[in-house]
C-alpha cells in the first residue's frame, strides 16, 4: 500500500505544482501507512484508506502541504 500512497502523493503534488523531495514523499507515505493501520481499528478520518483515493490524499496530505507556505518558519517550530 505504501507504493500506492507514494504514487498518489507524487501525482497530486505534480498536479498542484508542489515540489516535494523524495524524502518528504517517503515520510508522508509512512504517515499514511500508519494512519491506514489505525484507521481500520477506529475511524480517524472520513476516508477508507484501505482503498486510498486521490480525494483522500489531497485532503489529508496535499492541502496541508499547500497551506504550509503561509506559515512563517518561526510559527512552525515555536
HELIX and SHEET records of a PDB file:
HELIX    1   1 UNK A    2  UNK A   16  1                                  15    
HELIX    2   2 UNK A   22  UNK A   39  1                                  18    
HELIX    3   3 UNK A   49  UNK A   51  5                                   3    
HELIX    4   4 UNK A   54  UNK A   57  1                                   4    
HELIX    5   5 UNK A   58  UNK A   62  3                                   5    
HELIX    6   6 UNK A   63  UNK A   67  1                                   5    
HELIX    7   7 UNK A   68  UNK A   70  5                                   3    
HELIX    8   8 UNK A   73  UNK A   76  1                                   4    
END                                                                             
